[in-house]
Amino acid sequence: MKKLPQFALLLSLLFATFACSNEDDGGNVDPQVQFTTSESNGVMTVEGSTESNVTFFANKKYLLKGFVYVKSGATLTIEPGTIIKGDKASMGTLIVERGGKIMAKGTAQKPIVFTSNQAVGSRGAGDWGGIILLGAAPTNLPSDNAKIEGGVDRPYGGTNAADNSGVLSYVRIEFPGVAFQPDNEINGLTLGGVGSGTTIDHVQISFSGDDSFEMFGGTVNAKYLIAYKTVDDMFDTDNGYAGNMQYVLGIADPAVADASGSNGFESDGDAQGSDNTPKTAAVFSNVSLFGPKATGSTSVNGNFKRAMHIRRNSSISVYNSLFAGWPIGLLLDGAKSQANATSGSLKIQNTVISGTASALTVESGSTYDVAGWFNASGKNNLLVADNGSLGISGSFNQTTRPNFSIGTQLQTGASFTGLNSFFTNGTYIGAFANGQDWTEGWANFDPKNTVY
């Protein structure tokens, strides 16, 4: 195919879904572009893959059909305020391959929205695939060419801890998450070997049919994350993920949980619980995960399980956080993770667990003293029987926008001793200071009824 001159490119925008440019060729269309597009009723359908730079414009609407790939060397740029929908029948999914980039820089006033293609009133979890970012940062898998799950069959991982897969900022991902096969799912946002050069902040995932966020290795850091009414786990860390996360919110739907068991945090070293390195050693601070039980009498789906399930040699750390309204607060599962807790490589400090029937547990047959570990002097952890005493009832709101006010007990008690400079210091426990709401303006807690 001949390269089109600039004026031809401008004319083509009347009919295409995107602009393709190559910085080395003066902005002309690159002949390697493989995306195919069509327009119907003002929506541009995107299929295939690209090895060239692509832009999605805010004055267009886009439909992802099937697996859409941004290949190594290519960058997908998305303008603030752009709406991208996923096709249900073909499990529309956006995959940014290792070496590719996404530059999705929304704003609080103009977030970028990935959402269902179904009509108002007909949207539900699993209406499309989701977003998959693959990078070249370390994992604990035996090969740097491990294949990501979900039927995508693309490699991830490597030796570049500072690898850069681009930017996701002020982005909503609504109604994603499909099971390609049992135990082989596409999550709302899947991060495979994504490096610390990547920027992720202000990302909301709503009504995911599988996990909201799942990290397979990598070192990427993130702030201001929301998992809203997830079917399975809110935040899943595996295969040596060693990034930092702060200001993390999860809100459960009491009626909806997965048959496999739905958790707030699920964390594994790897599937076998091996001693492979790097260990899963993510560090979290200022987390608020609101489970299904606002009160002891709230009727909930029986498949809800734990606020935190830490197992298989995971060594994550949690600081200054709140886990409220779960059937079980913490399941510290397996001798290796218990040994990590004893050694101090796995930490939970300045953290509150409230409103649980069983706050602290271990696997059947274990004699590990998890209560003694959690309540040890200097950890400053707290178990609270009743959510109401913490002044957090508005955070469980299922019918209107949540209110994230907190009572006096949560307004102090945080400590950032030992945490690195990524973390912003504060006095409060959980994701919100009293009277402050970082979700305002860009997050949407009623996407089922939003007209796009």
TILUM-843832 format. One record per residue: residue in three letters; x, y, z of N, C-alpha, C, O in turn. Coordinates in steps of 0.1 Angstrom, whole numbers, plus 2048, in hexadecimal, padded with zeros to 3 digits. Layout:
N
ALAXYZXYZXYZXYZ ...
This chain:
452
MET8087F480080080080080980C80081380D807 LYS8058177F880D8237F880A82B8047FF82980A LYS81483380981283C81480984880F80C84D804 LEU7FF84B8167F78568137FD863817802864822 PRO7FC86E81080187B8147F888081F7ED87B822 GLN7FC88B8267F58908317E689482E7DD891836 PHE7E489B8237D689F8207CD89381E7C1894821 ALA7D28888197CA87C8177C68768257BB871827 LEU7D087782E7CD87283B7C287A8417B9874848 LEU7C28878407B888F8467AA88C8407A088B847 LEU7AA88A83379D88682D79887883278C876834 SER7A286F83579E86283979886284779085984A LEU79A86C84F79486D85C78586E85B77E86B865 LEU77F87285077187284F76B86484F75F862852 PHE77385A84C76F84C84B775842854770837855 ALA78084685B78783D86378583F871780849876 THR78983587978783688879383C88F79283F89B PHE79E83E8887AA84288F7B38498857B1848879 ALA7BE84F88A7C98548827D584C8857D8848890 CYS7DC84887A7E884087C7F48498787F384F86D SER7FE84988080A85187C81784A880817842889 ASN82184E87982E84987C83785587D83985D873 GLU83D85788984586388B850865882855870880 ASP85585A87B86085B87285C85E86486586085B ASP84F85E86184B86085384286C85183B86D848 GLY84387685B83C88285982E88285B82788B857 GLY82987786281B87686581286F85B80686F85C ASN81886985181186284780C85484C81184F856 VAL80284F8457FD84284980783784780D83683C ASP80982F85181382485080D81884980281484C PRO81481283F80E80783780C7FA83F8067F183B GLN8127FA84C8117ED8538047ED85C8017E3862 VAL7FC7F885C7F07F88647E77EC85F7E47EB853 GLN7E27E48697DA7D98667CB7DB86C7C37D2869 PHE7C97E68737BB7E88787B27E986C7B57EF862 THR7A77E386D79C7E58647907EB86B78E7E9877 THR7897F486477F7FC86A7737FD8617747FC855 SER76880086875B80386175380C86A75480B876 GLU74A81486474281D86B73381986972F81785E SER72C81987571E81787471781F88071B81D88B ASN70E82787C70782F88671083788F70E83989B GLY71B83C88972484589172E83D8997368448A0 VAL72E8308997388288A074282289773E81C88D MET74F82389A75981E89275E8108987628108A3 THR75D8068907617F88947707F68917747F9886 VAL7777F189B7867EF89A7887E189C7847DA8A5 GLU7907DB8927947CD8937A37CB88F7A87D4889 GLY7A97C08937B67BD88F7C17C28977C07C38A4 SER7CC7C78917D87CB8997DF7D68917DD7D8885 THR7E87DD8987F07E78927FE7E78978017E48A2 GLU8077EA88D8157EB8918197FA8908257FD891 SER81080388E81281188D80A81989780181489E ASN80E82689880782E8A27F983189E7F6833892 VAL7F08318A87E18338A57DC83C8AF7E083D8BB THR7D28458AB7CB84E8B47BC84B8B47B684A8A9 PHE7B684A8BF7A784A8C07A38588C57A885D8CE PHE79985E8BD79586C8BF78886C8C87808648C7 ALA7888778D077C8798D876F87C8D176487A8D6 ASN7708808C47648838BD75F8778B57568788AD LYS76586B8B876085F8B275D8558BD7618578C9 LYS75584B8BA7538408C37588338BD7578328B1 TYR75E82B8C576581F8C075F8128C575A8128D1 LEU75F8088BD75B7FA8C17667F18BF76A7EF8B3 LEU76B7EA8C97767E08C876F7D38C57667CE8CC LYS7737CD8BA76D7C08B57787B58B57827B78AE GLY7767AB8BD7807A18BF78D7A68C678C7B08CC PHE79879F8C57A47A38CC7AB7AD8C37AF7AA8B7 VAL7AD7B98C87B37C48C17C17C78C77C27C98D3 TYR7CB7C68BF7D97C68C47E07D38C07DF7D78B5 VAL7E77D88CA7F17E38C87FF7DC8C98037D88D4 LYS8067DA8BE8117D28BE81E7D98C281E7E68C3 SER8297D28C48357D88C88397E38BF8397E28B2 GLY83D7EE8C48417FA8BD8368048BA83980F8B5 ALA82A8008BC81E8088B981980F8C681B8098D1 THR81381B8C480D8228CF7FE8258CC7FC82B8C1 LEU7F58218D47E78268D37E58328DC7E78318E9 THR7E283D8D77DF8498DE7CF84B8DE7C984A8D4 ILE7CA84E8EA7BB8508EB7B985E8F17BE8618FC GLU7B18668EA7AE8738EF7A58738FB79D86A8FD PRO7A787D90479D87E91078F87F90B78C886901 GLY78687891277887890F77486E90476886E901 THR77D8668FF77985C8F57728508FB77484C906 ILE76884C8F37608408F77638348EE7638358E2 ILE7678298F576B81D8ED7628128F376280F8FF LYS75B80B8EA7528008EF7587F28EA7607F28E1 GLY7547E88F17597DA8EE74D7D28E97427D28EF ASP7507CB8DE7467C28D87447B68E074D7B08E4 LYS7377B28E37347A78EC73779A8E573D7918EB ALA7327988D973278B8D27407878D074377B8D0 SER7497908CC75778C8C976178F8D576D78E8D3 MET75C7928E07647948EC76E79F8E977A79D8EC GLY76A7AA8E47737B58E177C7B88EC7787BA8F8 THR7897B98E97947BA8F379F7C28ED7A37C08E2 LEU7A57CB8F57B07D38F17BD7CD8F77BE7CC904 ILE7C67C98EF7D37C38F47DF7CC8EF7E17CE8E3 VAL7E67D18F97F27D98F67FE7CF8F88017CC904 GLU8047CB8ED80E7C18EE81B7C68F481D7D28F5 ARG8247BD8F98317C18FE8387C98F483A7C58E8 GLY83D7D58F78437DE8EE83A7E88E883E7F28E2 GLY82D7E68E98237F08E58207F98F08247F78FC LYS8188048ED81480E8F88068128F58018128EA ILE7FF8169017F381D9007F582A9077FA82B912 MET7F08359027F18429087E28479097DD84E901 ALA7DC8439147CE8469177CE8509237CD84C92E LYS7CF85C9207D086792A7C386F92A7C1879923 GLY7B986A9327AD8719347AF87C93E7BA87F943 THR7A48839427A588D94C79988B955790883952 ALA79889196178D89096A78089596377588F966 GLN78189F95A7758A495377289B94776789B943 LYS77C89594177A88D93578188093678C87E930 PRO77C87793E78286A93F78086293277786492B ILE78A85992F78884F92478084492978383E934 VAL77683F92176D83592676E82991C76B82A910 PHE77181D92276F81091B76380A92176280892D THR75980691974C80291E7467F891574B7F490B SER73A7F391A7327E991272B7F09067297FC906 ASN7297E78FC7227EC8F07137E98F270B7EB8E8 GLN70F7E48FD7007E18FF6F97EE9036FE7F8907 ALA6EC7ED9016E37F99046E17FB9136E47F291B VAL6DE8079166DA80A9246D08009296C67FD922 GLY6D27FB9356C97F193A6CD7E39376C77D993D SER6D57E192D6D97D39296E87D092B6ED7C5927 ARG6EF7D99326FD7D69347007CE9406F87CE94A GLY70A7C693F70E7BD94A71C7B994A7237BB940 ALA7217B395572F7AF9567327A594B72A79D947 GLY73E7A794574279E93A73C7A192D73C798924 ASP7387AD92A7337B191D73E7B291373C7B2907 TRP74B7B39177567B390E7637AF9157627AB921 GLY76E7AE90F77A7A89157807B191F7807AE92B GLY7867BC91B78D7C592579A7CA91E79B7CA912 ILE7A37CF9277B07D49227BB7CB9287BC7C8933 ILE7C57C891F7D07C09237DD7C891F7DF7CB913 LEU7E57CB9297F27D19267FD7C79297FD7C1934 LEU8067C59208117BC92281F7C39218217CB918 GLY8287C092A8347C792A8407BE92C83F7B292B ALA84C7C492E8597BC92E85F7BD93C86B7BB93E ALA8577BF94785C7BF95485D7B195A8567A8955 PRO8647AF9658667A196A85A79B96F8517A2974 THR85978E96E84F78597485777A97A863779979 ASN85077198285776598785475997F85674E984 LEU84F75B97384D74F96B85A74A965863752963 PRO85B73E96186773895C86C73E94F87873C94B SER86374494886774A93B86375993A85975C940 ASP86B76193386776E93085D77092585A77B921 ASN85976492084F76491584275C91983C755911 ALA83E75E92683275892B82675E92382776991E LYS81C75692181075B91980575F92380275892C ILE7FF76B9207F57709297E87689277E676291C GLU7E07679317D475F9317C97669297CB772925 GLY7BE75F9277B27659217B17629127A976890B GLY7BA75890D7B97558FF7C175E8F67C175D8EA VAL7C87688FC7CF7728F47DC76C8EF7E07708E3 ASP7E37648F67EF75D8F17FA7678ED8007658E2 ARG7FD7718F580877A8F281177A8FE80D779909 PRO81E77C8FB82877B90682978790E82679290A TYR82E78591A83179192383C78D92D84078192E GLY84279793384D79593C85A79893685C798929 GLY86579A93E87279D93987B7A194587979D950 THR8857A994288F7AE94C88F7BD94E8977C2956 ASN8867C49488867D394987B7D79538707D994F ALA87F7D995F8767DD96A8707EA9678647ED96C ALA8777F396087180095D86A80194F86880C94A ASP8677F694A8607F693D8537FF93D84D800947 ASN85180593184680F93083C80A92683E80991A SER82F80792B82480392281B80F91F81080D919 GLY81E81B92481682792180F82C92D81482C938 VAL80383192B7FB8389367ED8349357E683392B LEU7E78319417D98309437D583A94E7D983895A SER7CF84594B7CC84F9557BE8559537BA858947 TYR7B685595D7A885995C7A185095179C855947 VAL7A084495479A83A94B79083195279382D95D ARG78482F94C77A82695177A81A94877A81B93C ILE77880E94E77780294776B7FB94D76B7F6958 GLU7607FA9457537F694A74E7E994374E7E8937 PHE7497E094B7437D394674C7CA93E7487C4935 PRO7597CA9427627C193B7627B394275A7B094B GLY76C7AB93F76F79F94676779294275C791945 VAL76E78A93976777E93477077293677D773937 ALA76A76793877175A93977375492B76A74F925 PHE78075592678374E91978173F91A77C739912 GLN78673A92578572C92A78572C93978973693F PRO78172193F78272194E79072395279A71D94D ASP79272C95C79F7309627A87369577B4735958 ASN7A273C94D7AA7429427A174E93D79B74E933 GLU7A275994679876494479F7719407AB772941 ILE79777A93A79C78793879679094378A790945 ASN79E79794A79A7A09557967AE9507987B1944 GLY7927B695978F7C495579C7CA95079C7D0944 LEU7A67CA9587B37CF9547BD7C59587BF7C2964 THR7C47BF94E7CE7B59507DC7BB94D7DE7C1943 LEU7E57BA9577F27BF9557FC7B49567FE7AE961 GLY8037B194B80D7A694B81B7AB94981E7B093E GLY8237AB9548317AF9528327BE94F83B7C2948 VAL8297C69548297D49518327DB95A8327D9966 GLY83B7E49558467EA95C8427F79638387FD961 SER84B7FC96B84980897384A81596B84681F970 GLY84E81495F84E82095684082395183D82E94B THR83681A95382881C95082182495A824823966 THR81882D95681083595F8028309607FB82F955 ILE7FD82D96B7EF82996D7EA8309797EF82F985 ASP7DF8389777D883F9827CA84297E7C7844972 HIS7C18439877B38479857AD83D97B7A9841970 VAL7AD83197E7A682697679B82097E79E81B989 GLN78F82097878481997E77F80D97577D80F969 ILE77E80297C7797F697576B7F297B76B7F0987 SER7617F29747537F097974D7E397274E7E2966 PHE7477DB97B73F7D09767487C696D7447C2962 SER7547C397275C7B996B7577AB96D7547A8979 GLY7567A396375279696475C78C96A75978196D ASP76879196B77378997277979297C77279A982 ASP78779297E78D79B98678C7A998078C7AB974 SER78D7B398978E7C198479C7C497F79F7C7973 PHE7A67C39887B47C59857BC7B89887BB7B2993 GLU7C47B397E7CD7A89817DA7AB97C7DC7AF970 MET7E47A99847F27AC9817FA79F9817FB79898B PHE80079C97680879097481779597481C799969 GLY81E79597F82B79A97F82B7A997C8217B097C GLY8377AE97A8397BC97683B7C598283B7C098E THR83E7D19808427DB98A83A7E898983D7F2990 VAL82F7E89818287F597F8227F998C81D7F1994 ASN82280798E81B80D99A80E81399680C81798A ALA80581699F7F881B99C7F28229A87F581F9B3 LYS7EA82D9A57E38349AF7D48369AA7D283799E TYR7CB8379B47BE83B9B17B78319A87B483399C LEU7B58259AD7AE81A9A67A18169AC7A08179B9 ILE7978139A478A80F9A97868029A3786800996 ALA7827F89AB77C7EC9A776D7EC9AC76B7EB9B8 TYR7647ED9A37567EF9A674D7E49A274C7E1996 LYS7477DD9AB73D7D29A97437C89A073D7C4995 THR74F7C39A37567B899C7507AB99F74B7A89AA VAL74F7A299574A79599775478C99F7507859A8 ASP76178C99B76B7849A277378C9AB76E7949B3 ASP78078C9AA7897939B478B7A29AF78A7A59A3 MET78C7AA9B978E7B89B679D7BB9B179E7C19A6 PHE7A77B69B87B57B89B57BC7AB9B77BC7A59C2 ASP7C27A69AC7C97999AC7D779B9A87DA7A099E THR7E07979B17EF7989AE7F678B9AE7F47829B7 ASP7FD7899A380377B9A081177D99B815788996 ASN81877299A82477099282F77A99483677F98B GLY83177F9A183C7889A48397979A184279F9A0 TYR82C79A9A28287A99A182E7B09AD82C7AC9B8 ALA8367BB9AA83D7C29B583B7D19B48457D89B8 GLY8307D59AF82E7E49AF8277E99BB8257E29C5 ASN8257F69BB81F7FD9C68118039C28108079B7 MET8088029CB7FA8089C87F58109D47F780B9E0 GLN7F081B9D27EA8249DC7DD82A9D87DB82C9CC TYR7D482C9E17C68319DF7BF8279D67BD8299CA VAL7BB81C9DC7B58119D67A780E9DC7A680D9E8 LEU79D80E9D378F80D9D87888019D278A7FE9C6 GLY7817F99D97797EE9D476B7EF9DB76A7F09E7 ILE7607ED9D37537EC9D874C7E09D274B7DF9C6 ALA7477D79DB7417CB9D67327CD9D472C7D59DB ASP72C7C59CB71D7C39CA7197B79D271D7AC9CF PRO7117B99DD70E7AD9E67087A19DF7097969E3 ALA7027A49D36FA7999CC7037919C26FE7879BE VAL70F7969BF7167919B472478D9B872C7959BC ALA7277809B673477A9B973676E9B072D7699AA ASP74376A9AF7477609A67477529AD74A7519B9 ALA7447489A674373A9AC7517369B175272D9BA SER75C73C9AC7697389B076C73F9BE77673B9C4 GLY7647489C276774F9CF76C75D9CC77775F9C6 SER7657679D07697759CD77077C9D976B77B9E5 ASN77B7829D77837889E17867969DE78579B9D2 GLY78A79E9E878F7AB9E579D7AA9DF79F7AE9D4 PHE7A77A59E77B47A29E27B67939E17B278C9EA GLU7BB78F9D67C07819D57CF7829D07D27899C6 SER7D877C9D77E677D9D47ED7709D57EC7699DF ASP7F476D9CA7FC7609C980A7639C580D76D9BD GLY81475C9CA82175C9C58217589B682675F9AD ASP81D74C9B481A7469A781073B9A980C7389B4 ALA80C73499E80172A99F80671E9A87FD7189AE GLN81371C9A98187109B181C7149BF81F70C9C7 GLY81D7219C18237259CE8317239CF83671F9DA SER8387249C48477209C484F72B9CA84A7359CF ASP85C7299CA8667339CF86C73B9C48767429C6 ASN86673B9B886B7439AD86B7519B18627569B8 THR8757589AC8767679AE87476E9A1876769996 PRO87077B9A286C7839AE85F77E9B48567799AD LYS85F77F9C285277C9C88477869C584B7929C2 THR83B7829C783078C9C68327949D382F7909DE ALA8357A19D18397AA9DD8337B89DB83A7C29DE ALA8277B89D68207C59D481F7CC9E181D7C69EC VAL81F7D99E181D7E19ED8107EA9EB8107F29E1 PHE8077E99F47FA7F19F37F97FAA007FD7F7A0B SER7F48069FD7F180FA087E4817A057E18199F9 ASN7DD81AA0F7D0821A0E7C681AA047C28209FA VAL7C380EA087B9806A027AC806A0A7AD806A16 SER7A1807A03794805A0978C7FBA007887FE9F5 LEU78A7EFA057837E59FE7767E2A067767DCA11 PHE76B7E6A0075E7E5A077577D8A017537D89F6 GLY7567CEA0A7507C1A067417C2A0573B7CDA05 PRO73A7B6A0572C7B6A027237B9A0F7187BCA0D LYS7297B8A1B7217B9A277227C6A2E72B7C9A36 ALA7197D0A2A7197DDA307167DBA3F71C7E2A48 THR70D7D2A4270A7CFA5070A7C0A5270A7B8A48 GLY7097BBA5E7087ADA606FC7A6A5A6FC79AA58 SER6F27AEA586E57A8A536E47A9A446DA7A4A3E THR6EE7AFA3D6ED7B0A2E6ED7A2A286F679AA2B SER6E47A0A1F6E3793A176ED794A0C6ED79DA04 VAL6F6789A0B70178AA0170277C9FA6FD7729FF ASN70777D9EE70B7719E67147689EE71E76D9F3 GLY71275C9EF71A7529F77287509F173074A9F8 ASN72A7559E57387539DF74275D9E374D75D9DF PHE73D7689EB7477719F075076A9FA74B762A02 LYS75D76D9FA766767A0376E771A0C769774A17 ARG779775A0878277CA1178678AA0C78778DA00 ALA789793A1578E7A0A1179C79EA0C7A07A5A02 MET7A4795A127B2792A0D7B4783A0E7B377DA18 HIS7B877EA027BC770A027CA7709FD7CD7729F1 ILE7D476EA067E276EA037E8760A047E6759A0F ARG7EE75B9F97F174D9F97FD74A9EF8027539E9 ARG80173E9EF80A7399E58177419E481C7459D9 ASN81D7449F082A74B9F18297599ED83375F9EA SER81D75F9ED81C76D9EB8227759F7822770A02 SER8277819F482E7899FF82A7979FD8337A09FE ILE81D79A9FB8197A89FA8187AFA078197A8A12 SER8187BCA078177C4A1380B7CEA128097D4A07 VAL8047D0A1D7F97D9A1D7FA7E2A297FC7DEA34 TYR7F87EFA267FA7FAA307ED803A307E8805A25 ASN7EA808A3B7E0813A3C7D3811A357CF81AA2D SER7CE805A377C3801A2E7B77FCA367B87F9A42 LEU7AB7FCA2F79E7F8A357987EDA2D7977EEA21 PHE7947E2A3478D7D7A2D7807D5A357817D0A40 ALA7757D8A2F7687D8A3775E7D0A3075C7D0A24 GLY7567C8A3874A7C1A3474C7B5A2B7457B2A22 TRP7577ADA2E7597A1A27756795A30757796A3D PRO752789A2B75077EA3475D77AA3C75C777A48 ILE76877BA35775778A3C77E784A3977E789A2E GLY785789A4378E794A4179B790A3A79E795A2F LEU7A3787A407B0782A3A7B0773A3B7AE76EA46 LEU7B476DA307B875FA307C675FA2C7CA761A20 LEU7CF75CA367DD75AA337E074CA317E0744A3A ASP7E2748A247E073AA207ED734A1C7F3738A12 GLY7F272AA237FD722A2080A726A2780C731A2B ALA81271CA2981E71DA32828728A2C82E72FA34 LYS829729A1F833732A1A82F741A1C837749A20 SER822744A1981E752A1C81E755A2B821760A2F GLN81B74BA3381C74DA4282A74FA4682C757A4F ALA833748A4084174AA43846758A3E84E75FA45 ASN84075DA3384376BA2F83E775A3984577FA3B ALA832772A3F82D77BA4983677BA55839786A5B THR83A770A5984376FA65850776A6385577CA6C SER856774A5786377BA5486278AA5286C791A53 GLY85678FA5085479DA4D8547A1A3F8537ADA3C SER855798A3685579CA2784679EA238447A5A19 LEU83D798A2A82F79AA2882A7A2A3482B79EA3F LYS8247AEA318207B7A3C8127BBA3B80D7BEA30 ILE80B7BDA467FE7C4A477FF7CDA538017C8A5E GLN7FF7DAA518017E4A5C7F77EFA5B7F37F3A50 ASN7F37F5A667EB800A677DE7FEA5E7DA807A57 THR7D87F2A607CD7EEA587C17EAA607C37E3A6B VAL7B57EDA5B7A97EAA627A17DFA5B79F7E1A4E ILE79D7D5A617937CBA5C7867CCA647877CBA70 SER77B7CEA5D76F7D0A657637C9A5E7637C5A53 GLY7597C6A6774C7C0A6274E7B3A5C7467B0A53 THR7567AAA6275879DA5C753792A66753794A72 ALA74E787A6174A77CA69757775A6F757770A7A SER761775A6776E76EA6B779777A6677C777A5A ALA78077EA6E789788A6A796783A6579B787A5B LEU79C779A6C7A9774A697A9765A697A575EA73 THR7AD75FA5E7AD750A5C7B974BA557C1752A4F VAL7BB73EA567C6737A4F7BF72BA487B3728A4B GLU7C6724A407C1718A397BE70DA437C470CA4E SER7B5704A3F7B26F9A487BE6F0A4B7C66EDA42 GLY7BF6EDA587CB6E5A5C7D76EDA617E06E7A68 SER7D76FAA5E7E2702A627E1706A717D6708A76 THR7EC707A777ED70CA857F371AA867F671EA91 TYR7F5720A7B7FC72DA7B7F3737A837E7738A81 ASP7F973FA8C7F2749A947F1756A8C7F8760A8F VAL7E8757A837E6763A7B7E176EA837E577AA81 ALA7D976CA8E7D4776A967E077DA9E7E0789A9F GLY7E9774AA37F4779AAA7FD782AA180278CAA6 TRP7FF77DA95807785A8B800792A8880779DA88 PHE7F3792A857EC79EA807EB7A9A8C7ED7B5A89 ASN7E97A4A987E77ADAA37F37B0AAB7F37B6AB6 ALA7FF7ACAA680B7AEAAD80E7BDAB080B7C5AA8 SER8147C0ABB8187CEABE8207D4AB48297CEAAE GLY81D7E0AB08257E8AA681E7E7A988217F0A90 LYS8167DDA9680F7DDA898037E7A888007EBA7D ASN7FD7EAA937F37F4A947E77F0A8B7E07F9A85 ASN7E47E3A8A7D87DFA837CC7DEA8D7CE7DFA99 LEU7C07DEA877B47DFA8F7A97D6A897A77D6A7D LEU7A27CFA927967C7A8E78A7CEA9478A7D1AA0 VAL7807D1A8C7747D8A907687D0A8C7677CBA81 ALA75F7CDA967547C4A9474A7CBA8A7447C3A82 ASP7477D7A8C73C7DEA857407E9A7C7477F2A80 ASN73D7E8A6F7417F2A6573B800A6974180AA67 GLY72F800A6F72880CA72730815A7B72F821A7A SER73880FA84740817A8E74B81FA87751828A8D LEU74E81CA7A759822A7375482EA6B75C835A65 GLY747830A6A74183BA62743839A53745843A4C ILE74282DA4E74582AA40738825A3973A81FA2E SER72D826A3F721820A3971E825A2A71981EA22 GLY721832A2771F837A1A727830A0F723831A03 SER73282AA1373B824A09735817A047398129F9 PHE72B811A0B724805A067188089FE7117FE9FA ASN7158149FB7098189F47088119E67118129DE GLN6FD80A9E46FB8039D86F180A9CE6EF8059C3 THR6EA8149D26E081A9CA6E38289C56DE82C9BB THR6EC82F9CC6F083C9C86FF83D9C97068339CD ARG7058489C571384A9C67188489D471384E9DD PRO7238409D672883E9E372D84B9E97318549E2 ASN72D84B9F77328569FE73E851A0673C848A0E PHE749856A04755851A0A75A858A17766857A1A SER75185EA1E754863A2B758858A3575484DA34 ILE76185CA3E766852A48764858A56764865A58 GLY763850A60762854A6E770858A7477A856A6D THR76F85DA8077C862A86786856A88792859A88 GLN78284AA8A78B83FA8C79483CA8179F837A82 LEU790840A7479883DA6879F84AA647A7849A5A GLN79D855A6A7A3861A667B2863A6A7B986CA65 THR7B685AA737C485AA787C984CA797C2843A77 GLY7D684BA7A7DC83DA7D7E5838A727EB82EA73 ALA7E683FA667EE83AA5B7FD83DA5F800846A66 SER805834A59814836A5A81A832A4D816828A47 PHE82483AA4982B837A3C839833A3E841834A35 THR83D830A4A84A82CA4D84E81FA45847815A45 GLY859820A3E85D815A36858814A2885D80CA20 LEU84F81DA2584A81EA17852827A0F858831A14 ASN852825A0285B82D9F985483A9F584983C9F8 SER85B8419EC85684F9E984A84F9DF8448599DD PHE8478439DA83B8429D182E8469DA82584C9D4 PHE82E8439E68228449EF8218529F482B8589F9 THR8158589F38128659F980E863A0780585CA0A ASN81486AA10812869A1F80486FA22800879A1C GLY7FE86AA2C7F186FA317EF869A3F7F7861A44 THR7E486EA457E1869A537D685EA547D5857A5E TYR7CF85CA497C2855A4A7C4846A457CD843A3D ILE7BB83EA4A7BB830A467B182EA3B7A6833A3B GLY7B4827A307AC825A257AF82EA197B9836A1A ALA7A682EA0F7A9835A037A5844A037A984B9FA PHE79E848A0D798856A0D79B85DA1A798858A25 ALA7A0869A1979F872A24791877A26789878A1C ASN78D87AA3277F87EA3477C88BA2C784895A2D GLY77188BA2576D897A1D774898A107728A2A09 GLN77D88FA0C78388F9FF77F8839F777E8789FC ASP77C8859EA77787B9E177E87C9D477B8839CB TRP7898739D27908749C678986D9BA78E86D9AF THR77E8679BC7768619B176D86C9AA76886999F GLU76B8779B17628819AC76688699E77188999C GLY75C88799575E88D98876188397D75C885972 TRP76887998076C87097576786297676585B96C ALA76485D98375F85098575084F98374985A984 ASN74B84497F73C84297D73883598473C82A981 PHE72E83798D72982C99571B827990715820997 ASP71782C98470B82797E70D82696F70582C968 PRO71681E96B71981D95C70E81595570D816949 LYS70680E95C6FB8069566F181094F6EA80C946 ASN6F081C9546E68259506EB8319496E483B947 THR6F88319466FF83C93F6FD83B9306FF83092A VAL6F984692A6F884691B70584A91570B855918 TYR70B84190D7178449077168468F871F8488F0 
